[in-house]
C-alpha cells in the first residue's frame, strides 16, 4: 500500500471518532476533533499499519491501534503548545487548540485524547493478549520514561548548554519513544516475534533521532508557510537543539548516517522493507 493510500485509510478512520454534538460536553469533543483532524503526515499510525503488514498481520484489524497512537500524539501536541509549555500560536498552519478553545478546554482535550487512545486499543477486535501488549507499549511511551519525562527534562534543562548525550536523553523520550511504540505496536498487533520487536525498535530509534535533528534544522532553515508553525522559536527561547550544538553541515551528516542505520536494522527481521526504507528517506529530507 502506498503512503497516500495509508493516509487516506487512517484519515477516514479518525473521522469516525468523537462525534458528540448532542451532549453537554460537545465542545470538548469538538476541540479533540479540531486537533486530531488537523492534517499532518500520519507517520506514526502509518508505521503501525506497515509494521503489522510486514510482520504478517491484518492491517484492517490493526487500524484502531493506528488511530490510538495518533490520538496520543495529538494529545502531546496540544499540551506542548500550551502557554505553560512552548506557548505556540500555530500548529499545522492553524491556530493552536488553546487559541481556539481556551486553555482549560485544550488541556482537557489533550487529557481525553490520551485516555481514549487506550480505550480505542482495548475496544478493538484484536485478540486480548495482542491488545494488552499494544496498550503496555503505548503506556511506556507516554509516561514517566517517555513523553512526559522528556517534556519535563526539556523544560528543566532550559538555560544551560547540553551535551549530545543529554540532548539524546530528551529526544529519546519526547520524539523517539512514540515512534518506537508505533513500530512495536504494529508488530504486537500482528503477533510478531521478539526479534521483530527488537528490529522495529532499532529502526524507530534511528529514525526518531534523525527526525528530531531534521526538526531542529527546519526551525532554522524552513519558512512559516512550509512548516505550518512559527520558525526561529527555538533560538528565540534559547532552547537546546542539535542545530545550536552542531550547525547545519554536521546535522545533515548525522541525519544521513542515522537513516542508513535505520534501513540496515530492518534487514535483520523483515524481508519486504521497501516502504519503510522509502519512508525513512523521505523523513530525512522533509521540508515540514
Order of alpha helices (4+ residues) and beta strands (2+ residues): alpha-alpha-alpha-alpha-beta-beta-alpha-alpha-alpha-alpha-alpha-alpha-alpha-alpha-alpha-alpha-alpha
